[in-house]
């Protein structure tokens, strides 16, 4: 953050399920402690982010950094049987998430049983429009939602999503990334969609830590948001709640 900025550190318990583990070969499903560090700095391109954990890789000038800091973090997390995820956009900032195995003493609370009930209940025939520029994330989301029984259409950017909305009037939910490329980001797309279709429900997703993105004013408090990386169960639960379900509302 060469011009200064805001650093947000967030912690939470997290559950990475079998579906998420299947998409990430080095991950074991189970309970984790998540530590997220978010800055409002210059951000990284996808090419730079892919090399961020490599030893001696740095974008700094000679003498300003060795590139060993992130590689040491990577080594520590992997030695601890953990998992890392990085999300960044040029000009917007970066979030790095660390997942460390969580020690659970005694009986585990029945949170997974509740998740399983919600997933089982989340089988409806509504139509969801998924808007995501990352092909892997979009593919995972579309596959998960189809398995849950939803009809799914997809787009890689805002203009393509608007064209789909003009030709398909049966869409019940817009599920969009906040940081879309091009002329329309996710927030602008949602504003335009609500102008044309006031009753259409919207669910945002982002790789930034929730507290960081809400506190920075990019999204209004109270909006519906699911943070990447999300699990199959978390996506099922969130979508069902946004679309509305009397049984789940009472659970």
N, C-alpha and C positions, 0 to 999 in steps of 0.2 A: 504494500500500500504506500507507494512513494509520496503521495500527496496527503497521507493520513487517511483515516477511515474508522470503521467499527469492526471489532472482533467479537464474535459470539461463541461461547462454549456451552454446549448443551449435553446433558446425560439423560439416559432413559434405559429401561429394560426393554429388550426386543426378543421376538421369537422369529427365527428363520425356519420356514417349514420345508417339507420335502420337495415341493415344487420349485422353490427358490434354490435349494441345494442342487437340484437336477440341472438348473440353468447355469450354475457356478460350480464347476467340478471340485474345487478345493474346499468347498463349504460343507460342513456337517450340519444337518438340521438340529435345532434345539434352542435352548435359552441362552441369550447373550446380554452383556452390558454394552450399550452403544455410547460412544463419545463422539460428538460432532463438533468440528471447529470450522467456523464460517467467517470469511473476511469480505470486505467490500472493495477489494483491490482490482488490479488490472485484469484478472481472470486468465484463462489459458485456452488455447485452441485444442481441438481433439487430439491433434498430433503431439502437442506438448504434454497434455494430460496423460497420454499413453506411455510416456517415458518418464513421468515425474518421479517414480520410485527407483529408477535406475541409478546405481552408484556413479558419481561424478557427472551426472547430467545436470546442467544448470543453464538458465537463460541470462544469468548475471554476467557482468563484465569480469575479466580476469582480476583476481584479488578480492572480489566481493562475495564469493561463496564457492563452496566445493561441490554442492549437490549431494552431500553425504547425510544431511539431516533426515530427509524423507526416506532414504534407503535404510537408515538405522531404525526408523519407526516401522517400516515395512518388515524388516527382519525380526524385530521384537514381537510384532503382532503375529507373524507366521509361526515363530517358535512357540508362541502361546496358544497355538491352534485357533487363531482368530481369523478375521476377515477384514479387508479394507475396501472402501468404495470412494471414488472421487468424482465430483460433479463440478463443472466449471464452464463459464461462458465469458468470452472476451468482453471486457468492459463492464462486467456485472459482478464478478467476484468468484469465490471458490468455497465449496464445502468438502471437507474430508471426513468420512465416517470410519471410526474404528469399532469393530465388534470383537469383544473379548468374551470367552466362555464364562457363563454365569454359574457360580456355585449355589446350588439350591439345597438347603438343609431341611431334613424332615419331609413331610408330605408336601407335594406341589399343589398349589391352589388350583381349583378347577377351571382356570382361564381357558385352557385348551379345549375342555369339554364345551364351554360356551361358544368358542370359536367354531367348533365342529357343528354345533346346532345351527349357528347362523349361516354357515356355508351350505348346509343341507337345505335351509329355508330359502336360499337365494337362487331359486330356479324359476324364472319368469320368462315371458315372451317379449319383453320390451326391447326396443332397439337402441343401441348405444353407438355414438359416433366417437371414435378414438382418433385424436389428433396428436401426433408425436413424430418428431423428425429423426429420432434415433431408431434405426430399423430393428435392432435387437429388442429394445424396450417395447416398441410398438407390436412386434411379433409376439412377445410374451404376454402383453396385455390382451391382445386380440384372442390368442389361444385360450387364455384363462377365462375370459368372459364368454367365449363360445362354449367352453366346457360347462360353465354355469347355466347354460340354457338361453343366453341372450342372443339376439340377432345383432351382428356387429358390422359396421361399415368403417372404413379407415381413410385417413388423409395424412400427408406428411407436412402440411403447412396450412396457414389460415385461409388463403384464397381457395385452395382445393376443398377445404372444409365447407366454405360458404357455397361453393358450386354444388356440393353434395346435398346441402340443406335445401337448395332450390329445387332439386329433382326428387328428393325423398322427404315427404311430409310426415312420415311415421316415426321420426327420431324422438326418443323420450329423454335422452341424456347426452350432453356434450362432455366428454372426458378429455381434457386437453392439458398438455404441458404448458407451464407458464412461459418458458423461454423458447418460443418458436422463432425460426429464422424468417428473414424477409420483412415485408411491410406490415405484417400483423403479428404481434406477440400474443400469447395466450389470453392475457387480460383484455387486450383490444378486441380479439376475436369474440370473447364472451360478451363484451359490451355490444358488439354489432349483432351477435346472435340474439341477445335479449331484446334488442330494438326491433328485430324482425319477428321474433317468436318469444313473446314475453313469458309464456308458460313453460318454456323449455328449461329443464334443470341443468346445472353446470357443476362439474367436479374438476378441480384443478389438481395437477401433480407437479412436483418439482424435486430436484435433487438437493436443493438448499435445505438446511435445517429449518423446521417450522418456526421456531422462535425468531430466527434471524430474518426470514422473509416477511413475516407479519410485522415485526418491530421496525423494519426498514420502510414500511409503508407501501410495499409492492402489492400487497393484498390487504383488503379490509379485514379487521378482526371479525370472526364469525363466519367467514366464507368456508365452503366445503373444500378441504384440501387433504390429499394423501401424499406422504413424502416418499420419494424413491430412496433405496430400493424397497418395494413393498412385496409382501408375500401374497400367495394365492388367497389365503384366508382373510387377510387384511383387506384386499381389494374386494372380495365378495361381500364382506361386512359393510364396508364403506359405501359401495354402490347401492346395496339394498337399503341402507338407511337414507341415502340421498333421494332415491326413487320413492321411498316410503313403503312401509310394511307394518300393518297394525300389530301383527304378532311380535315383530322385533321391537316396535316402539314400546311395547309393554315389558320387554325382557331386560 
